[in-house]
Structures are given as C-alpha cells and as structure tokens.
Amino acid sequence: MSDNEPEYGGDDYDFDVHGYESDDEALTVNVNNDKLPLIPSEYPSLDEALQTFVAVFESRYGGLHPPFMITPLQTAVTEAFECPGRDVSERRPFAMYIHNDNSVAANIFATQVMCSDAVSSLLQGQYITWAWDITYPENKARLNDWLTMLGMNQINETTRYVPKDKYPLLLVIVKDHGTYTLAQLITGQDSVDVALTKLIEGIDTYANVRNRALQEERARIEREQIRAEQVAAYEESKAADKAKQEEKEKIAKQEKEAEETRRREEQEALEKQERLKAHVPPEPAADAKDVIMIRLRSPDGSQHIRRFKMDEKVKFLVIYCESLGFDKEKYRLFTSDVPKKDVATLDNEKTFKELKWPPREQITIDENLSSVILVQNKKSNCVFFTTFKCLPETGLVARRLILCSSKYSLFNDRFLTD
C-alpha cells in the first residue's frame, strides 16, 4: 500500500455508504464504524464535509473536543484576525488542526491531546479553531489550494513536506500587517504539556501583534478624528467667508443700485427741469410796468431773483422753482407774510394781482421734511438715511426709503421742522 492511499478497506472496515443525509438545517451523520473517514474524498458540499468531520470525530474520540468552525477556511481566518463588526481587542490567534489517519499517532494525539480538558478549554477560550482531514490525497490537494489562495505560503509548505508520521498537526497561525506566520507547530508526537506550552506561547505572540494593532487602530481613529475636525473647521470657515462675501456683494449691489437710482433720478430731474423751463413765461424787462420781483432764498443760502407780470398765475412761480430743481414734492415755498404762508395752500390758478402780492416779495424755499433718520451698517460702516415727508394737503406723513440694508443701528434722529 502506498503512502498516498488511506489505510481503509477490506472486510474489517464495513460502514454504511449511506452514512450521512443532509437537509437545510444540518447534516446528520450515521456512524457505524470508528474507521469511517473524517472527510470522504468526495462530498456534496463543503459544509457537509465539515459537519461530517465533527460528527465522525465525536464518534471516535468523544464529545470533549475543541469547537471546530463549520465554515470555509477563509471565513474562519477572517473571524480570527478581523472579527468583523467587533473591536480589535476581540481578535484571536488561529489554530488549524490537520488530521491524517495514515499516521500512527492519529488516534493517540486526538484522544490524549486534542480531547484533553486543558487543551480543549484553552482552544475554546483563546483561539479560533478550524479542522481538516488530509487522509485522502484529494482533500490534501484541496487544502493546499485554499492555503495558496489565501497567501499562507509558510503554512502551505509545512503541510506539504511534514512527514506522515508527524501528523496530526496543530498549527498556531498569526497575522501581522497582512502576512500569515506559523507561530507554533504542534505535532502528533507532542505531549499535552508541550502542546499547552506552545499554545500559550502562541497566545503571547499574537497578544503582541494585537496590541500593536490596537495602538495603530487608536492612532488611526485619532487621525481620522483630527482630520474630521479640520475638515469641519475648514467648512465652517469657508461657510463664514462665503456669508461675508455674500453680505459684501449684497451691500455693494445695494449701493450700486442706490447710486444708479440717484443718477437716474438726477437725470430725470434735469430733463424735467428743461421741460418745465418751456412752460415758464418769458421774464419781463427790468423797466416793464405792472411787474412783481420775487427773491428766492434756497435752503443752501443762495438766492435767485425773477420777475413776473402781476397778471400771471402763481403756478408759474411754482413751475419756475421746479425748473431750478426745487420739486414741489420735496420743497415748500413760504411767503414773507407774518405768519408766513405756504404757497401750496394758495390758489395757484389765481394771478399775483388777484392774491394781492406786493411788487416785491421774498420766498423762502424749505425742504419738505419733518424728520431725517440716519442709520449706519455696522459691517460696511456705510451711512444711509430714511426721510419722512409732510404732505400739506392731508397732514399725513409718508416715508421715503432711500436705501435699506440688513443689520442697521439708529445713531442719530433729528427733526428739521420749522
């Protein structure tokens, strides 16, 4: 018999070929002989093969044994070294039990070491344990393929070239920065005490790896937290700068619109003045008779002298004043009477003679304001103002907003009434 052939067969190894049946929940294995292979050379699925291993192992060596994971090798390795969804501190070293029924120590090691209370308890509490049987060459080839796929080159070499009489093997594997290392190798010739010593040393070895990983994880979290805080501070600063820029642009736009409005109103006023000049009768000569000479005193102190015929209507005086820029909506004309009279309250369709104006009259031009409120924008330090006009006809006060912006504070309030 060659070394590659399992020592099964003959009349002494009679077992039920229908020895296992599967359903959706678990594989039920009916063991009739303790020489039933732990894993047959052909099996319906990997899950059933692993469940067969556990069932046959228990039938041979009893129920006291390490908890073997019923998952693919890659899943078991991930559970050990990454423990998905859990803290780094919960990571464990990985123990791989490789059985070979062709080894003379197979039953002794399994019974006395793997099923000992000390080894079983230590593996259960400190390790993730996975098992496989390489008695059949097909199963050994499968294991070598899986190890190659996972990049476990050192472990793969060990399982390939360790002599048959060294089996079973219990390999203690650690992973450090993506590299798998064989930390301890327990063979079928090792005693319980030797196995325990090597398992404890494997725990210590991986503890150092795990501690470094914990420190690196904490450092990574701190870096990410600092980076997140920096990003948040940057975004906050950017938002503040954007708000300031938007406020600045808003104020600039308002100032520009106000300036455009002012220029447009000035232009419209000039055009209106030119139109009004055409409606004012020609000024009489200085030596003409039946003439009234009116001296106009402007709000800035300047004076204008204009002659009108006594039989001309008072409204032409108002039109003349408007042609000078004193709009009747913004200015009031007061006579020299005591008490003085507002020309707007007189019948402007009557002539100077009908209203019995003297040959010489002085008209005082006043701004038609009852109040001027100055406001200042704290951010731009720009001064704006709002005016309130008195409407002589109704006695009401109308508000004319020259310019308005947000966040103003009132700093002056003065009344310009006579």
TORKOL-4160 file (C-alpha; in steps of 0.2 Angstrom, whole numbers, padded with zeros to 4 digits, m for minus):
418
<pt num="1" X="0000" Y="0000" Z="0000"/>
<pt num="2" X="0007" Y="0017" Z="m0005"/>
<pt num="3" X="0009" Y="0032" Z="0007"/>
<pt num="4" X="m0004" Y="0041" Z="m0003"/>
<pt num="5" X="m0018" Y="0028" Z="m0001"/>
<pt num="6" X="m0028" Y="0028" Z="0015"/>
<pt num="7" X="m0027" Y="0013" Z="0026"/>
<pt num="8" X="m0046" Y="0010" Z="0024"/>
<pt num="9" X="m0054" Y="m0005" Z="0015"/>
<pt num="10" X="m0056" Y="m0024" Z="0017"/>
<pt num="11" X="m0069" Y="m0033" Z="0027"/>
<pt num="12" X="m0063" Y="m0025" Z="0044"/>
<pt num="13" X="m0069" Y="m0008" Z="0038"/>
<pt num="14" X="m0088" Y="m0011" Z="0034"/>
<pt num="15" X="m0098" Y="0005" Z="0035"/>
<pt num="16" X="m0114" Y="0011" Z="0028"/>
<pt num="17" X="m0112" Y="0020" Z="0011"/>
<pt num="18" X="m0127" Y="0030" Z="0015"/>
<pt num="19" X="m0120" Y="0035" Z="0031"/>
<pt num="20" X="m0125" Y="0054" Z="0030"/>
<pt num="21" X="m0140" Y="0063" Z="0025"/>
<pt num="22" X="m0142" Y="0082" Z="0023"/>
<pt num="23" X="m0157" Y="0094" Z="0025"/>
<pt num="24" X="m0157" Y="0113" Z="0025"/>
<pt num="25" X="m0153" Y="0114" Z="0043"/>
<pt num="26" X="m0138" Y="0102" Z="0047"/>
<pt num="27" X="m0130" Y="0087" Z="0041"/>
<pt num="28" X="m0135" Y="0071" Z="0050"/>
<pt num="29" X="m0121" Y="0058" Z="0050"/>
<pt num="30" X="m0125" Y="0040" Z="0055"/>
<pt num="31" X="m0108" Y="0032" Z="0060"/>
<pt num="32" X="m0107" Y="0013" Z="0061"/>
<pt num="33" X="m0088" Y="0011" Z="0062"/>
<pt num="34" X="m0075" Y="0021" Z="0070"/>
<pt num="35" X="m0065" Y="0019" Z="0054"/>
<pt num="36" X="m0077" Y="0030" Z="0044"/>
<pt num="37" X="m0066" Y="0043" Z="0036"/>
<pt num="38" X="m0067" Y="0060" Z="0045"/>
<pt num="39" X="m0070" Y="0068" Z="0027"/>
<pt num="40" X="m0073" Y="0057" Z="0012"/>
<pt num="41" X="m0064" Y="0060" Z="m0004"/>
<pt num="42" X="m0080" Y="0066" Z="m0012"/>
<pt num="43" X="m0093" Y="0076" Z="m0003"/>
<pt num="44" X="m0109" Y="0085" Z="m0009"/>
<pt num="45" X="m0104" Y="0102" Z="m0001"/>
<pt num="46" X="m0090" Y="0109" Z="0010"/>
<pt num="47" X="m0102" Y="0112" Z="0024"/>
<pt num="48" X="m0107" Y="0094" Z="0024"/>
<pt num="49" X="m0089" Y="0089" Z="0024"/>
<pt num="50" X="m0085" Y="0099" Z="0039"/>
<pt num="51" X="m0100" Y="0093" Z="0048"/>
<pt num="52" X="m0096" Y="0075" Z="0044"/>
<pt num="53" X="m0078" Y="0079" Z="0051"/>
<pt num="54" X="m0086" Y="0084" Z="0068"/>
<pt num="55" X="m0098" Y="0070" Z="0069"/>
<pt num="56" X="m0085" Y="0057" Z="0065"/>
<pt num="57" X="m0073" Y="0065" Z="0076"/>
<pt num="58" X="m0085" Y="0064" Z="0091"/>
<pt num="59" X="m0090" Y="0046" Z="0087"/>
<pt num="60" X="m0072" Y="0041" Z="0088"/>
<pt num="61" X="m0065" Y="0052" Z="0102"/>
<pt num="62" X="m0079" Y="0058" Z="0112"/>
<pt num="63" X="m0089" Y="0074" Z="0114"/>
<pt num="64" X="m0075" Y="0084" Z="0123"/>
<pt num="65" X="m0065" Y="0092" Z="0110"/>
<pt num="66" X="m0061" Y="0110" Z="0104"/>
<pt num="67" X="m0076" Y="0119" Z="0094"/>
<pt num="68" X="m0071" Y="0117" Z="0076"/>
<pt num="69" X="m0079" Y="0130" Z="0065"/>
<pt num="70" X="m0091" Y="0124" Z="0052"/>
<pt num="71" X="m0086" Y="0137" Z="0039"/>
<pt num="72" X="m0074" Y="0138" Z="0024"/>
<pt num="73" X="m0056" Y="0141" Z="0029"/>
<pt num="74" X="m0056" Y="0159" Z="0023"/>
<pt num="75" X="m0071" Y="0163" Z="0034"/>
<pt num="76" X="m0063" Y="0156" Z="0049"/>
<pt num="77" X="m0047" Y="0165" Z="0046"/>
<pt num="78" X="m0057" Y="0182" Z="0044"/>
<pt num="79" X="m0066" Y="0178" Z="0060"/>
<pt num="80" X="m0050" Y="0176" Z="0069"/>
<pt num="81" X="m0040" Y="0190" Z="0063"/>
<pt num="82" X="m0053" Y="0203" Z="0058"/>
<pt num="83" X="m0068" Y="0199" Z="0069"/>
<pt num="84" X="m0080" Y="0209" Z="0058"/>
<pt num="85" X="m0091" Y="0221" Z="0067"/>
<pt num="86" X="m0081" Y="0220" Z="0083"/>
<pt num="87" X="m0067" Y="0228" Z="0092"/>
<pt num="88" X="m0049" Y="0224" Z="0088"/>
<pt num="89" X="m0046" Y="0218" Z="0106"/>
<pt num="90" X="m0058" Y="0203" Z="0102"/>
<pt num="91" X="m0046" Y="0196" Z="0088"/>
<pt num="92" X="m0038" Y="0179" Z="0092"/>
<pt num="93" X="m0024" Y="0168" Z="0085"/>
<pt num="94" X="m0029" Y="0154" Z="0073"/>
<pt num="95" X="m0027" Y="0136" Z="0076"/>
<pt num="96" X="m0028" Y="0124" Z="0062"/>
<pt num="97" X="m0030" Y="0105" Z="0066"/>
<pt num="98" X="m0024" Y="0094" Z="0051"/>
<pt num="99" X="m0029" Y="0076" Z="0054"/>
<pt num="100" X="m0021" Y="0061" Z="0044"/>
<pt num="101" X="m0027" Y="0043" Z="0048"/>
<pt num="102" X="m0012" Y="0036" Z="0040"/>
<pt num="103" X="m0001" Y="0042" Z="0054"/>
<pt num="104" X="0002" Y="0030" Z="0069"/>
<pt num="105" X="m0001" Y="0045" Z="0081"/>
<pt num="106" X="m0018" Y="0050" Z="0074"/>
<pt num="107" X="m0029" Y="0041" Z="0087"/>
<pt num="108" X="m0017" Y="0045" Z="0102"/>
<pt num="109" X="m0015" Y="0063" Z="0098"/>
<pt num="110" X="m0033" Y="0066" Z="0095"/>
<pt num="111" X="m0038" Y="0057" Z="0111"/>
<pt num="112" X="m0025" Y="0062" Z="0123"/>
<pt num="113" X="m0021" Y="0080" Z="0117"/>
<pt num="114" X="m0035" Y="0087" Z="0107"/>
<pt num="115" X="m0048" Y="0080" Z="0118"/>
<pt num="116" X="m0039" Y="0084" Z="0134"/>
<pt num="117" X="m0049" Y="0096" Z="0145"/>
<pt num="118" X="m0034" Y="0108" Z="0146"/>
<pt num="119" X="m0031" Y="0109" Z="0128"/>
<pt num="120" X="m0049" Y="0109" Z="0123"/>
<pt num="121" X="m0053" Y="0123" Z="0135"/>
<pt num="122" X="m0038" Y="0133" Z="0130"/>
<pt num="123" X="m0043" Y="0132" Z="0112"/>
<pt num="124" X="m0061" Y="0136" Z="0115"/>
<pt num="125" X="m0057" Y="0152" Z="0126"/>
<pt num="126" X="m0042" Y="0159" Z="0116"/>
<pt num="127" X="m0042" Y="0153" Z="0098"/>
<pt num="128" X="m0052" Y="0151" Z="0083"/>
<pt num="129" X="m0050" Y="0133" Z="0078"/>
<pt num="130" X="m0053" Y="0125" Z="0061"/>
<pt num="131" X="m0050" Y="0107" Z="0056"/>
<pt num="132" X="m0047" Y="0097" Z="0040"/>
<pt num="133" X="m0043" Y="0079" Z="0036"/>
<pt num="134" X="m0030" Y="0075" Z="0023"/>
<pt num="135" X="m0030" Y="0056" Z="0023"/>
<pt num="136" X="m0036" Y="0056" Z="0005"/>
<pt num="137" X="m0024" Y="0065" Z="m0007"/>
<pt num="138" X="m0039" Y="0074" Z="m0015"/>
<pt num="139" X="m0043" Y="0083" Z="0002"/>
<pt num="140" X="m0024" Y="0087" Z="0004"/>
<pt num="141" X="m0024" Y="0095" Z="m0013"/>
<pt num="142" X="m0039" Y="0105" Z="m0009"/>
<pt num="143" X="m0031" Y="0111" Z="0007"/>
<pt num="144" X="m0015" Y="0116" Z="m0002"/>
<pt num="145" X="m0026" Y="0126" Z="m0015"/>
<pt num="146" X="m0035" Y="0135" Z="m0001"/>
<pt num="147" X="m0019" Y="0140" Z="0008"/>
<pt num="148" X="m0011" Y="0146" Z="m0009"/>
<pt num="149" X="m0027" Y="0156" Z="m0012"/>
<pt num="150" X="m0026" Y="0165" Z="0005"/>
<pt num="151" X="m0007" Y="0168" Z="0003"/>
<pt num="152" X="m0002" Y="0156" Z="0018"/>
<pt num="153" X="0014" Y="0151" Z="0009"/>
<pt num="154" X="0023" Y="0146" Z="0025"/>
<pt num="155" X="0008" Y="0135" Z="0031"/>
<pt num="156" X="0006" Y="0128" Z="0014"/>
<pt num="157" X="0024" Y="0122" Z="0014"/>
<pt num="158" X="0023" Y="0115" Z="0031"/>
<pt num="159" X="0008" Y="0104" Z="0027"/>
<pt num="160" X="0016" Y="0098" Z="0010"/>
<pt num="161" X="0033" Y="0092" Z="0017"/>
<pt num="162" X="0030" Y="0087" Z="0035"/>
<pt num="163" X="0032" Y="0068" Z="0036"/>
<pt num="164" X="0017" Y="0057" Z="0038"/>
<pt num="165" X="0022" Y="0051" Z="0055"/>
<pt num="166" X="0022" Y="0069" Z="0062"/>
<pt num="167" X="0004" Y="0070" Z="0060"/>
<pt num="168" X="m0009" Y="0075" Z="0066"/>
<pt num="169" X="m0003" Y="0094" Z="0066"/>
<pt num="170" X="m0010" Y="0108" Z="0076"/>
<pt num="171" X="m0003" Y="0124" Z="0068"/>
<pt num="172" X="m0004" Y="0141" Z="0078"/>
<pt num="173" X="m0005" Y="0155" Z="0065"/>
<pt num="174" X="m0004" Y="0173" Z="0067"/>
<pt num="175" X="m0007" Y="0188" Z="0055"/>
<pt num="176" X="0003" Y="0204" Z="0056"/>
<pt num="177" X="0001" Y="0218" Z="0043"/>
<pt num="178" X="m0007" Y="0206" Z="0031"/>
<pt num="179" X="0007" Y="0192" Z="0032"/>
<pt num="180" X="0002" Y="0175" Z="0039"/>
<pt num="181" X="0016" Y="0167" Z="0050"/>
<pt num="182" X="0017" Y="0150" Z="0058"/>
<pt num="183" X="0020" Y="0155" Z="0076"/>
<pt num="184" X="0020" Y="0137" Z="0084"/>
<pt num="185" X="0019" Y="0119" Z="0076"/>
<pt num="186" X="0012" Y="0106" Z="0087"/>
<pt num="187" X="0015" Y="0088" Z="0080"/>
<pt num="188" X="0007" Y="0071" Z="0084"/>
<pt num="189" X="0022" Y="0067" Z="0094"/>
<pt num="190" X="0020" Y="0081" Z="0107"/>
<pt num="191" X="0013" Y="0078" Z="0124"/>
<pt num="192" X="m0001" Y="0088" Z="0132"/>
<pt num="193" X="0011" Y="0098" Z="0142"/>
<pt num="194" X="0021" Y="0103" Z="0126"/>
<pt num="195" X="0005" Y="0107" Z="0117"/>
<pt num="196" X="m0001" Y="0118" Z="0131"/>
<pt num="197" X="0016" Y="0127" Z="0132"/>
<pt num="198" X="0016" Y="0130" Z="0113"/>
<pt num="199" X="m0002" Y="0136" Z="0113"/>
<pt num="200" X="0002" Y="0148" Z="0127"/>
<pt num="201" X="0017" Y="0155" Z="0118"/>
<pt num="202" X="0006" Y="0157" Z="0103"/>
<pt num="203" X="m0006" Y="0167" Z="0113"/>
<pt num="204" X="0008" Y="0178" Z="0119"/>
<pt num="205" X="0015" Y="0180" Z="0102"/>
<pt num="206" X="m0002" Y="0186" Z="0095"/>
<pt num="207" X="m0005" Y="0197" Z="0110"/>
<pt num="208" X="0010" Y="0207" Z="0105"/>
<pt num="209" X="0003" Y="0208" Z="0087"/>
<pt num="210" X="m0014" Y="0213" Z="0093"/>
<pt num="211" X="m0008" Y="0226" Z="0105"/>
<pt num="212" X="0002" Y="0234" Z="0090"/>
<pt num="213" X="m0014" Y="0233" Z="0080"/>
<pt num="214" X="m0024" Y="0241" Z="0094"/>
<pt num="215" X="m0012" Y="0256" Z="0095"/>
<pt num="216" X="m0012" Y="0258" Z="0077"/>
<pt num="217" X="m0031" Y="0257" Z="0077"/>
<pt num="218" X="m0032" Y="0271" Z="0090"/>
<pt num="219" X="m0019" Y="0281" Z="0081"/>
<pt num="220" X="m0029" Y="0279" Z="0065"/>
<pt num="221" X="m0045" Y="0284" Z="0074"/>
<pt num="222" X="m0037" Y="0299" Z="0082"/>
<pt num="223" X="m0030" Y="0304" Z="0065"/>
<pt num="224" X="m0047" Y="0302" Z="0057"/>
<pt num="225" X="m0055" Y="0312" Z="0071"/>
<pt num="226" X="m0042" Y="0326" Z="0069"/>
<pt num="227" X="m0045" Y="0326" Z="0050"/>
<pt num="228" X="m0063" Y="0327" Z="0053"/>
<pt num="229" X="m0062" Y="0341" Z="0065"/>
<pt num="230" X="m0050" Y="0350" Z="0052"/>
<pt num="231" X="m0062" Y="0347" Z="0038"/>
<pt num="232" X="m0077" Y="0353" Z="0049"/>
<pt num="233" X="m0067" Y="0369" Z="0054"/>
<pt num="234" X="m0062" Y="0372" Z="0036"/>
<pt num="235" X="m0080" Y="0370" Z="0030"/>
<pt num="236" X="m0086" Y="0382" Z="0044"/>
<pt num="237" X="m0073" Y="0394" Z="0040"/>
<pt num="238" X="m0077" Y="0393" Z="0021"/>
<pt num="239" X="m0096" Y="0395" Z="0025"/>
<pt num="240" X="m0092" Y="0410" Z="0036"/>
<pt num="241" X="m0081" Y="0418" Z="0022"/>
<pt num="242" X="m0095" Y="0414" Z="0009"/>
<pt num="243" X="m0108" Y="0423" Z="0020"/>
<pt num="244" X="m0096" Y="0438" Z="0022"/>
<pt num="245" X="m0093" Y="0438" Z="0004"/>
<pt num="246" X="m0112" Y="0437" Z="0000"/>
<pt num="247" X="m0115" Y="0451" Z="0013"/>
<pt num="248" X="m0102" Y="0461" Z="0005"/>
<pt num="249" X="m0108" Y="0458" Z="m0013"/>
<pt num="250" X="m0126" Y="0462" Z="m0007"/>
<pt num="251" X="m0121" Y="0478" Z="0001"/>
<pt num="252" X="m0111" Y="0483" Z="m0015"/>
<pt num="253" X="m0126" Y="0478" Z="m0026"/>
<pt num="254" X="m0137" Y="0489" Z="m0015"/>
<pt num="255" X="m0125" Y="0503" Z="m0015"/>
<pt num="256" X="m0123" Y="0502" Z="m0034"/>
<pt num="257" X="m0142" Y="0501" Z="m0036"/>
<pt num="258" X="m0144" Y="0516" Z="m0025"/>
<pt num="259" X="m0131" Y="0525" Z="m0035"/>
<pt num="260" X="m0139" Y="0521" Z="m0051"/>
<pt num="261" X="m0156" Y="0526" Z="m0044"/>
<pt num="262" X="m0149" Y="0543" Z="m0039"/>
<pt num="263" X="m0141" Y="0546" Z="m0055"/>
<pt num="264" X="m0157" Y="0541" Z="m0065"/>
<pt num="265" X="m0167" Y="0552" Z="m0053"/>
<pt num="266" X="m0155" Y="0566" Z="m0056"/>
<pt num="267" X="m0155" Y="0564" Z="m0075"/>
<pt num="268" X="m0174" Y="0563" Z="m0074"/>
<pt num="269" X="m0175" Y="0579" Z="m0064"/>
<pt num="270" X="m0163" Y="0588" Z="m0076"/>
<pt num="271" X="m0174" Y="0583" Z="m0090"/>
<pt num="272" X="m0190" Y="0588" Z="m0081"/>
<pt num="273" X="m0182" Y="0605" Z="m0077"/>
<pt num="274" X="m0178" Y="0608" Z="m0095"/>
<pt num="275" X="m0196" Y="0603" Z="m0100"/>
<pt num="276" X="m0203" Y="0615" Z="m0086"/>
<pt num="277" X="m0192" Y="0629" Z="m0092"/>
<pt num="278" X="m0203" Y="0629" Z="m0108"/>
<pt num="279" X="m0219" Y="0632" Z="m0098"/>
<pt num="280" X="m0212" Y="0647" Z="m0089"/>
<pt num="281" X="m0217" Y="0664" Z="m0097"/>
<pt num="282" X="m0203" Y="0675" Z="m0103"/>
<pt num="283" X="m0196" Y="0686" Z="m0089"/>
<pt num="284" X="m0202" Y="0704" Z="m0091"/>
<pt num="285" X="m0189" Y="0718" Z="m0094"/>
<pt num="286" X="m0182" Y="0727" Z="m0079"/>
<pt num="287" X="m0191" Y="0743" Z="m0084"/>
<pt num="288" X="m0208" Y="0734" Z="m0088"/>
<pt num="289" X="m0223" Y="0740" Z="m0078"/>
<pt num="290" X="m0235" Y="0730" Z="m0068"/>
<pt num="291" X="m0221" Y="0718" Z="m0063"/>
<pt num="292" X="m0218" Y="0708" Z="m0047"/>
<pt num="293" X="m0200" Y="0705" Z="m0042"/>
<pt num="294" X="m0198" Y="0689" Z="m0032"/>
<pt num="295" X="m0182" Y="0685" Z="m0022"/>
<pt num="296" X="m0180" Y="0666" Z="m0019"/>
<pt num="297" X="m0170" Y="0660" Z="m0004"/>
<pt num="298" X="m0163" Y="0642" Z="m0007"/>
<pt num="299" X="m0160" Y="0630" Z="0008"/>
<pt num="300" X="m0142" Y="0632" Z="0005"/>
<pt num="301" X="m0142" Y="0651" Z="0007"/>
<pt num="302" X="m0141" Y="0655" Z="m0012"/>
<pt num="303" X="m0153" Y="0667" Z="m0020"/>
<pt num="304" X="m0162" Y="0669" Z="m0036"/>
<pt num="305" X="m0171" Y="0684" Z="m0042"/>
<pt num="306" X="m0185" Y="0683" Z="m0055"/>
<pt num="307" X="m0198" Y="0695" Z="m0062"/>
<pt num="308" X="m0216" Y="0690" Z="m0066"/>
<pt num="309" X="m0230" Y="0700" Z="m0073"/>
<pt num="310" X="m0243" Y="0704" Z="m0060"/>
<pt num="311" X="m0257" Y="0696" Z="m0071"/>
<pt num="312" X="m0248" Y="0680" Z="m0072"/>
<pt num="313" X="m0253" Y="0665" Z="m0062"/>
<pt num="314" X="m0244" Y="0660" Z="m0046"/>
<pt num="315" X="m0242" Y="0642" Z="m0053"/>
<pt num="316" X="m0229" Y="0649" Z="m0065"/>
<pt num="317" X="m0219" Y="0654" Z="m0049"/>
<pt num="318" X="m0220" Y="0636" Z="m0043"/>
<pt num="319" X="m0215" Y="0629" Z="m0061"/>
<pt num="320" X="m0200" Y="0641" Z="m0061"/>
<pt num="321" X="m0195" Y="0635" Z="m0044"/>
<pt num="322" X="m0196" Y="0617" Z="m0051"/>
<pt num="323" X="m0186" Y="0621" Z="m0066"/>
<pt num="324" X="m0172" Y="0626" Z="m0054"/>
<pt num="325" X="m0173" Y="0609" Z="m0046"/>
<pt num="326" X="m0185" Y="0613" Z="m0031"/>
<pt num="327" X="m0198" Y="0599" Z="m0034"/>
<pt num="328" X="m0214" Y="0604" Z="m0026"/>
<pt num="329" X="m0215" Y="0586" Z="m0019"/>
<pt num="330" X="m0199" Y="0589" Z="m0010"/>
<pt num="331" X="m0199" Y="0608" Z="m0006"/>
<pt num="332" X="m0211" Y="0620" Z="0001"/>
<pt num="333" X="m0212" Y="0639" Z="m0004"/>
<pt num="334" X="m0216" Y="0651" Z="0010"/>
<pt num="335" X="m0221" Y="0669" Z="0008"/>
<pt num="336" X="m0214" Y="0683" Z="0019"/>
<pt num="337" X="m0231" Y="0686" Z="0027"/>
<pt num="338" X="m0232" Y="0685" Z="0046"/>
<pt num="339" X="m0237" Y="0672" Z="0049"/>
<pt num="340" X="m0229" Y="0665" Z="0033"/>
<pt num="341" X="m0240" Y="0656" Z="0021"/>
<pt num="342" X="m0236" Y="0640" Z="0011"/>
<pt num="343" X="m0238" Y="0644" Z="m0007"/>
<pt num="344" X="m0245" Y="0626" Z="m0010"/>
<pt num="345" X="m0260" Y="0631" Z="0001"/>
<pt num="346" X="m0265" Y="0646" Z="m0010"/>
<pt num="347" X="m0275" Y="0645" Z="m0026"/>
<pt num="348" X="m0261" Y="0644" Z="m0039"/>
<pt num="349" X="m0273" Y="0647" Z="m0053"/>
<pt num="350" X="m0275" Y="0665" Z="m0047"/>
<pt num="351" X="m0264" Y="0679" Z="m0053"/>
<pt num="352" X="m0252" Y="0688" Z="m0041"/>
<pt num="353" X="m0263" Y="0703" Z="m0043"/>
<pt num="354" X="m0278" Y="0693" Z="m0038"/>
<pt num="355" X="m0269" Y="0687" Z="m0022"/>
<pt num="356" X="m0263" Y="0704" Z="m0019"/>
<pt num="357" X="m0245" Y="0700" Z="m0019"/>
<pt num="358" X="m0234" Y="0716" Z="m0016"/>
<pt num="359" X="m0222" Y="0722" Z="m0030"/>
<pt num="360" X="m0208" Y="0714" Z="m0021"/>
<pt num="361" X="m0209" Y="0698" Z="m0012"/>
<pt num="362" X="m0196" Y="0686" Z="m0004"/>
<pt num="363" X="m0200" Y="0667" Z="m0005"/>
<pt num="364" X="m0191" Y="0655" Z="0007"/>
<pt num="365" X="m0188" Y="0638" Z="0000"/>
<pt num="366" X="m0188" Y="0624" Z="0013"/>
<pt num="367" X="m0185" Y="0606" Z="0012"/>
<pt num="368" X="m0202" Y="0597" Z="0014"/>
<pt num="369" X="m0195" Y="0586" Z="0028"/>
<pt num="370" X="m0202" Y="0583" Z="0046"/>
<pt num="371" X="m0188" Y="0571" Z="0051"/>
<pt num="372" X="m0172" Y="0563" Z="0044"/>
<pt num="373" X="m0166" Y="0547" Z="0052"/>
<pt num="374" X="m0148" Y="0542" Z="0049"/>
<pt num="375" X="m0144" Y="0524" Z="0050"/>
<pt num="376" X="m0127" Y="0515" Z="0049"/>
<pt num="377" X="m0122" Y="0497" Z="0043"/>
<pt num="378" X="m0111" Y="0490" Z="0057"/>
<pt num="379" X="m0101" Y="0479" Z="0044"/>
<pt num="380" X="m0098" Y="0491" Z="0030"/>
<pt num="381" X="m0099" Y="0507" Z="0040"/>
<pt num="382" X="m0109" Y="0515" Z="0026"/>
<pt num="383" X="m0122" Y="0528" Z="0031"/>
<pt num="384" X="m0139" Y="0528" Z="0024"/>
<pt num="385" X="m0155" Y="0538" Z="0028"/>
<pt num="386" X="m0173" Y="0537" Z="0028"/>
<pt num="387" X="m0184" Y="0553" Z="0026"/>
<pt num="388" X="m0202" Y="0556" Z="0031"/>
<pt num="389" X="m0212" Y="0569" Z="0021"/>
<pt num="390" X="m0225" Y="0580" Z="0027"/>
<pt num="391" X="m0240" Y="0581" Z="0015"/>
<pt num="392" X="m0248" Y="0598" Z="0017"/>
<pt num="393" X="m0264" Y="0593" Z="0009"/>
<pt num="394" X="m0268" Y="0579" Z="0020"/>
<pt num="395" X="m0257" Y="0582" Z="0035"/>
<pt num="396" X="m0251" Y="0564" Z="0034"/>
<pt num="397" X="m0233" Y="0558" Z="0035"/>
<pt num="398" X="m0226" Y="0547" Z="0021"/>
<pt num="399" X="m0210" Y="0538" Z="0022"/>
<pt num="400" X="m0197" Y="0538" Z="0008"/>
<pt num="401" X="m0184" Y="0524" Z="0009"/>
<pt num="402" X="m0168" Y="0530" Z="0001"/>
<pt num="403" X="m0158" Y="0514" Z="0004"/>
<pt num="404" X="m0160" Y="0500" Z="0016"/>
<pt num="405" X="m0149" Y="0485" Z="0021"/>
<pt num="406" X="m0149" Y="0472" Z="0035"/>
<pt num="407" X="m0142" Y="0474" Z="0052"/>
<pt num="408" X="m0143" Y="0493" Z="0054"/>
<pt num="409" X="m0142" Y="0503" Z="0070"/>
<pt num="410" X="m0150" Y="0520" Z="0073"/>
<pt num="411" X="m0137" Y="0533" Z="0079"/>
<pt num="412" X="m0145" Y="0550" Z="0075"/>
<pt num="413" X="m0163" Y="0556" Z="0075"/>
<pt num="414" X="m0165" Y="0575" Z="0072"/>
<pt num="415" X="m0180" Y="0585" Z="0067"/>
<pt num="416" X="m0180" Y="0599" Z="0054"/>
<pt num="417" X="m0197" Y="0606" Z="0056"/>
<pt num="418" X="m0198" Y="0625" Z="0056"/>
